[in-house]
Amino acid sequence: MPVPCCGRRAHLADIGTHHQALIGCPFCRLLYDTTIIDELDGGHAAVLQVRDEQIALARRHPRRPRQTRDNA
C-alpha cells in the first residue's frame, strides 16, 4: 500500500485477527495508527492516521555507493 507521507509502497506484515496496528514509514519516519477494514469482497483497505511523534529508528537497507569510473 502507498503511504501518504511519500507515496512509496509499504508492505504490512500479517497482523492476524488484529484490525488495528501502529506502523511506521521507514523512509520518512512518520508513525501511523492503522485500521484494516474488511471490504467483504475478498479484499481489505487500510485507513492511516498520522501520529504527532516520529520514530527514532527504522530498519532500512543502506544504499550502496554508486559505481563510477574512479572507484570501479
SVG drawing of the C-alpha trace seen along z (x, -y; Angstrom):
<svg xmlns="http://www.w3.org/2000/svg" viewBox="-19 -16 59 30">
<polyline fill="none" stroke="black" stroke-width="0.4" points="0.0,0.0 1.3,-3.5 2.0,-5.6 0.6,-9.1 3.8,-10.8 5.9,-9.9 3.8,-7.7 6.3,-4.8 4.8,-1.3 4.9,0.2 4.2,3.8 2.3,4.6 3.1,7.8 0.2,10.1 -1.5,8.8 -3.7,11.8 -7.0,11.1 -5.9,7.6 -7.6,4.9 -5.6,2.0 -1.9,1.6 0.8,-1.0 3.1,-1.3 6.0,-3.5 7.2,-4.6 10.9,-3.5 11.6,-6.4 10.0,-9.4 9.9,-8.0 6.3,-9.0 4.0,-6.9 0.5,-5.9 -2.4,-4.5 -3.7,-2.0 -7.1,-0.4 -7.6,2.6 -11.1,2.8 -12.5,6.0 -14.3,4.9 -16.4,8.1 -15.4,8.8 -12.2,10.7 -10.1,7.5 -9.0,5.2 -8.5,1.5 -6.2,-0.4 -7.1,-3.7 -4.0,-5.6 -4.0,-8.4 -0.7,-10.3 0.5,-10.5 2.4,-13.5 5.6,-11.7 8.3,-10.3 10.1,-7.0 13.7,-7.2 14.9,-4.2 13.6,-2.3 15.0,0.7 16.1,-0.1 18.7,1.3 21.7,-1.0 22.4,-2.4 25.3,-1.0 27.8,-3.6 27.4,-4.3 29.9,-2.7 31.9,-5.3 34.9,-5.1 37.1,-6.4 36.0,-3.7 35.3,-0.8"/>
</svg>
